[in-house]
């Protein structure tokens, strides 16, 4: 999200300078203030527009409490996309497949959070993984 903010900020500032140079009568400080304001809103609105996509890294919340300094959380990968409140398939680092509910979108520095509803541990039979 920080990279998105920087790209939006620089792009909008460049646009403000171009508009000021090309359109007579515009005040530069108003254009710069508008560009800065919009660039601050971009990282706040982007996760709600994008939602969760297949392949995104997610944070799994274990139990019914928010993690304290991420001690009560682990990472996983989304197997499908969805929006807040949807149940999606995920895969944990140990290969376990699970169904999880999306509880929040990504933040400024944290990935989207999910809570596991059901786990399925795949079994291997003759070198083939069976669910």
C-alpha positions as CSV (number, residue, x, y, z in Angstrom):
1,X,0.0,0.0,0.0
2,X,2.9,2.4,0.7
3,X,4.1,1.9,-2.9
4,X,0.6,2.6,-4.2
5,X,0.5,5.8,-2.2
6,X,3.9,6.9,-3.5
7,X,2.9,6.2,-7.1
8,X,-0.5,8.0,-6.8
9,X,1.2,10.9,-5.0
10,X,3.9,11.4,-7.7
11,X,1.5,10.9,-10.6
12,X,-1.1,13.3,-9.2
13,X,1.6,15.9,-8.4
14,X,2.9,15.6,-11.9
15,X,-0.6,16.0,-13.3
16,X,-1.1,19.1,-11.1
17,X,2.1,20.7,-12.5
18,X,1.1,19.9,-16.1
19,X,-2.4,21.3,-15.5
20,X,-0.9,24.5,-14.0
21,X,1.5,24.9,-16.9
22,X,-1.1,24.3,-19.6
23,X,-4.2,26.0,-18.3
24,X,-3.9,29.7,-17.6
25,X,-5.4,31.1,-14.4
26,X,-5.1,27.9,-12.2
27,X,-3.6,28.3,-8.8
28,X,-0.7,25.9,-8.2
29,X,-1.2,25.6,-4.4
30,X,-4.8,24.5,-4.9
31,X,-3.8,21.9,-7.5
32,X,-1.1,20.5,-5.3
33,X,-3.4,20.4,-2.3
34,X,-6.0,18.5,-4.3
35,X,-3.4,16.1,-5.6
36,X,-2.1,15.4,-2.1
37,X,-5.6,14.9,-0.8
38,X,-6.6,12.5,-3.5
39,X,-3.3,10.5,-3.1
40,X,-4.1,10.1,0.6
41,X,-7.5,8.6,-0.3
42,X,-6.2,6.1,-2.9
43,X,-4.7,3.6,-0.4
44,X,-7.9,3.8,1.8
45,X,-10.2,3.1,-1.1
46,X,-8.1,0.7,-3.2
47,X,-8.6,-2.5,-1.0
48,X,-12.4,-2.1,-1.1
49,X,-12.3,-1.8,-4.8
50,X,-9.8,-4.6,-5.4
51,X,-11.1,-7.0,-2.7
52,X,-9.2,-10.3,-2.4
53,X,-7.9,-12.0,-5.5
54,X,-6.7,-15.5,-6.2
55,X,-3.0,-15.9,-5.2
56,X,-3.0,-13.1,-2.6
57,X,-1.1,-13.6,0.5
58,X,-3.4,-13.6,3.5
59,X,-3.1,-13.5,7.3
60,X,-4.9,-16.3,9.1
61,X,-6.3,-15.3,12.5
62,X,-6.5,-18.3,14.9
63,X,-9.1,-18.3,17.6
64,X,-11.7,-15.6,18.2
65,X,-9.3,-12.8,19.1
66,X,-7.3,-10.4,17.1
67,X,-3.6,-11.3,17.0
68,X,-1.4,-9.5,19.5
69,X,1.7,-8.4,17.5
70,X,0.8,-11.2,15.0
71,X,1.8,-14.0,17.5
72,X,-1.6,-15.6,17.0
73,X,-1.6,-15.5,13.2
74,X,0.1,-17.2,10.3
75,X,0.2,-16.7,6.5
76,X,-1.7,-18.5,3.7
77,X,-2.5,-18.1,0.0
78,X,-6.0,-17.5,-1.4
79,X,-7.2,-20.1,-3.9
80,X,-10.0,-17.9,-5.1
81,X,-11.2,-14.3,-4.9
82,X,-13.9,-12.9,-2.7
83,X,-15.1,-9.9,-0.8
84,X,-15.4,-9.3,3.0
85,X,-17.7,-11.9,4.6
86,X,-17.3,-14.4,1.8
87,X,-15.9,-17.9,2.4
88,X,-13.0,-18.8,0.2
89,X,-10.5,-21.6,-0.2
90,X,-7.0,-21.1,1.2
91,X,-3.8,-23.2,1.4
92,X,-1.6,-23.0,4.5
93,X,2.2,-23.3,4.4
94,X,2.1,-27.0,5.4
95,X,-0.1,-27.9,2.5
96,X,-3.4,-28.0,4.4
97,X,-6.4,-26.8,2.5
98,X,-9.0,-24.9,4.3
99,X,-12.2,-22.8,4.0
100,X,-11.9,-19.4,5.6
101,X,-14.0,-16.3,5.9
102,X,-12.6,-12.9,4.9
103,X,-12.8,-10.6,7.9
104,X,-10.9,-7.6,6.6
105,X,-9.1,-6.3,3.6
106,X,-5.4,-5.4,3.4
107,X,-4.2,-2.5,5.5
108,X,-1.4,-0.1,5.0
109,X,1.3,-2.7,5.9
110,X,-0.8,-5.9,6.7
111,X,-2.4,-8.3,4.2
112,X,-6.1,-9.2,4.2
113,X,-7.2,-11.2,7.3
114,X,-9.2,-14.5,7.2
115,X,-10.6,-16.8,9.9
116,X,-10.5,-20.6,9.3
117,X,-14.0,-22.2,9.2
118,X,-13.0,-25.8,8.1
119,X,-9.7,-27.5,7.5
120,X,-8.9,-30.5,5.1
121,X,-5.6,-32.3,5.5
122,X,-4.7,-33.9,2.2
123,X,-3.4,-37.5,2.2
124,X,-0.8,-39.0,0.0
125,X,-1.5,-42.4,-1.6
126,X,1.1,-43.8,-4.0
127,X,2.7,-40.4,-4.5
128,X,-0.7,-38.8,-5.4
129,X,-2.3,-36.2,-3.2
130,X,-5.9,-37.2,-2.3
131,X,-8.3,-34.8,-0.6
